[in-house]
Amino acid sequence: MRAFLLSYRSFTDANTLLDLLSKRYAIRIPSNLSDEEQKEFAMTVQTPIRLRVFNVLRHWIEDHFYDFKDNLELTAHISRFIETKMRKDTPGIADRLLRIFHKTQSLSAHGANLNPILVKPPPPQLSRHCLLLLEKGDGARGELSLLDIPVVETARQLTLLEHSLFRQILPHEWVTKYLNPNASYTKEGGDSLRKFINVFNVRVSWFALQVLRSPDPKRRALTVKYLIRLAHYAAKRLQNYSLAVAVVAALEGIPVHRLRKTWELVQSRTLQTLQEVKEVVSPSSNYRQLRTVMQDASPPLQPYLGVFLSDLLFIHDGNPSLILNSDCNNQKSTNNHNHQNNNNNNTTTTMDHPSHHNTLINFEKYLMQARIVEQLQQYQQGIYSLHPVPALQAYFVRLSSSSAGYDDEELYQLSLRREPRLSSARQISAPTDVEINQQKQVQVLEQAITNQCMDHAGQSGLSLRHALAEWSHKLRDRSLMFGSVTFRDLFLRSHALERVIAQLLLEPDLSLFEHACMDLFATAMNGDQQTHRSLWACITHLADPSSASASSSLDA
């Protein structure tokens, strides 16, 4: 019954369901029966049916009153049914159901707390200066930063905000509004689940923005450390795994993860703490570690909803909503015989749309979904024993709202402004004294190689090959230094590469060209990819494509 009341919106609406229950309750005794048969029919058929309808309505009112709370049409419908049809046939049952309805309606209107806090909450950990700034409201934006607020209190207030929104999610939202958002019978009711998902996504962007906001790497490193401590406290002390996942997602995102200078300033002990949190919330093996931790924990607990939403989506996509009636009978027969009828050649036919009159709702699918929803409802029952600080919560809401306009691309562009790419940094930054000295050494080496190529010009190709072998020997010698760099590095940074290839292309002997390239570049450079790219770029630039010998050289 719980599974049915959770999932009935997936295939009908509340008013239609109440109409069908009313018709079922109004079953009449056939007139063609004898007096004795009518008494037996009333005792064995009519009364049990009416009691079952009463039980369905009672559970519907007590456990799912949100269907009636804001639906005046449905409320009037059930009141009319109780006062007319039910009171006429069974006045005692009608009075009892009406009392249940009024009692539940009163509790819902007054917002009764069925789970009172039994433990005295700890006092907030906020300094007087911080409280004074928070009282200013919007005026505290430029004076108060996230780092000024204790990590413990940030974790507590964010947990209260998140868990309050989590508790507002109605049971049917998990199955109907999330999995069937476009269905006509899911338009009514709350939309707290969508709001929770949006708040989670905005919070991830907000955490990333807190790191990227400062141009100072030290300040960014302090913010990273703060967020790591926040995630650790949320996961280990408050059992708020949703907040921990949001922090890890922000730190592992490309805009923050690529900040090499920032992460180099984060202490190894802090990185170890981050690794501990990541091991708990890791998505590996379908969140196996996180599932185990949440299953062993007791409320209050704020779960990471992505785990359960993925399970619901998997059940929804992997199972048909409708199955053929004959197949239902076959399945029931198979279950009763413990799957012993393996020789049955009938294959199961499933349907996802009511295009055939001989179909039934695949209720096993909704039973599986209901088990997941019931687990989430257990987490919703717990209440954190924490003291709310409305001014601090409002401050966090304002900060989160300010980051809602940042998408992934904007965060990435901000990350590039904080720490440009290495290639861009080299182009923008002015050369140092060491780099100027190296450039002079490159010019000297380039001139020497040019002179040596000119000395060998007009001589035999073998002589040039001897010169190339000498250069290859120098390239292999890592100890041969020119100032602070090796001969190999200077050679690669000079234009000598183009000059050598230009001289080689003048040789009529293609075998000499091929061997020289192999000796000088493939062997001496140890398969360096950058050198190989430079080699072929130079050949393409210097060779004459119209020349047959050049084409042959390129092939070689």
Secondary structure as UniProt FT lines:
FT   HELIX           2..7
FT   HELIX           8..10
FT   HELIX           14..25
FT   TURN            31..32
FT   HELIX           35..41
FT   HELIX           42..46
FT   HELIX           47..63
FT   HELIX           66..69
FT   HELIX           72..81
FT   HELIX           82..86
FT   HELIX           87..89
FT   HELIX           91..110
FT   HELIX           128..135
FT   HELIX           137..140
FT   TURN            141..143
FT   HELIX           146..148
FT   HELIX           151..167
FT   HELIX           171..172
FT   HELIX           173..177
FT   TURN            178..179
FT   TURN            181..182
FT   HELIX           184..186
FT   HELIX           192..212
FT   HELIX           217..236
FT   HELIX           241..252
FT   HELIX           254..257
FT   HELIX           260..264
FT   HELIX           268..281
FT   HELIX           284..296
FT   HELIX           305..318
FT   STRAND          322..324
FT   HELIX           325..336
FT   TURN            337..339
FT   TURN            342..343
FT   STRAND          350..351
FT   STRAND          359..361
FT   HELIX           363..381
FT   HELIX           390..402
FT   TURN            403..405
FT   HELIX           408..418
FT   HELIX           422..428
FT   HELIX           433..455
FT   TURN            456..458
FT   HELIX           461..476
FT   TURN            478..479
FT   STRAND          481..482
FT   TURN            483..484
FT   STRAND          485..486
FT   HELIX           487..493
FT   HELIX           496..505
FT   HELIX           510..517
FT   HELIX           518..523
FT   TURN            524..527
FT   HELIX           529..542
FT   TURN            545..546
FT   HELIX           548..555
//
